[in-house]
Amino acid sequence: MSPVVKAIPDVNVFLALEPEELGAKLLFLAKECQGMFWPSRFENEIWEAEMRQQPTYPRNRQGAIALAFAEAWAWLEAQGLIVPAPDQSRGYQLPSSQPPG
């Protein structure tokens, strides 16, 4: 099951979160990766779960879900909470080692 769907099983709750609320949850999930992570992986896992017949979000909400992810990742980056992983390509990120503020 997708870690996002496991953490937020109701798509309506997911879509109702403000970017900073979703961003905080995504940051928590990203830190569980113990190092660099690929942000798109979190969204991709939602749709891969569908192929495995695991619980997931409805496909007809895909556009709204993609926008929510984009806004949350943009908020995290703007706050300096995630940074590009050094010497990596393809959008890999790391949680920042700097405390917010």
N, C-alpha and C positions, 0 to 999 in steps of 0.2 A: 504494500500500500504506500502511496505517496506520503512522505513525511508531512507535507502541508495539509493534505486531506485528513490525515490522522490527527493533526493538531487542531484543525478547524474543519470538522466534518460537514457543516452546513454551508453551502455555497452562498446563501443569502447573508450569512454572518460574515463570510470572507469578503464579499463585495461591499458590505456596509462599513468595513474598517477604514479608517483614515489612513493615508499613506504612512504616517509615522507609527500607527498601531500595527499595521501589517509589517512595516519595516522592522519593528522591534521583534516580532515573532520570527521573521526571516533571519534576522541577525542571530537570534538564539539557535535556530536550526543550522545556520551556516557555521557557527562555532562548534557544533557537534561534528562537523567534518574534520576537525582538528588540523587546520591548515588552510591551504587555498581551496577555493570552490569555484564552480562555474554557475553563475546566477541562473542561466537558462535551464539548468538541470532541474531546478525545482518545478518549473512549469512543465517541462518535458515529461517528468515522472507522473504528472497528473494524467496525461493522455496515454502514456504507456500502460498505466494501471488499467485503463479501459480495455486494452488488448488482452490483458491477463485476466479479465473479468473480475477485477478487484473494485471495491468501492471507489468512486471518483466523482468529479463534478460533471454536470450535464454538458455535452458538447455544444449545445446551442448557446451557452454562456461564454464560449471560448474568447470572443473579442473583449468582453468586459473583464474577464479574468486576466488576459494579457495586459490590458491597460492598468489594472490594479497592481500587477507585478512591476510593470515599468515605472509607475509612480513611486512605489515603495523602494525599489532599488535606487531610483534617482534621489529620493529623499535621504537614504542612507549615505550615498556618495556625497551629496551636498553638505551633510553634517560631518563628513570626515570619518564616518564609522566603518566604512569599507574603502579599500584602496586597491589599485591594480597590483596584481602579483608581479614582483620584479622578474625580469627575464622570462616572462611567459607571454604567449600570444592568445588570441581567441577569446579574450574577455575574462580570463581567470582573475579572481579577486581574493583578497584576504581581509579578515576583520582588522581594523586599525589597532595598533598597540597603544595609541594615544587615548586617554580618557576624554569623553565629550566635555565641551564647555570651553 
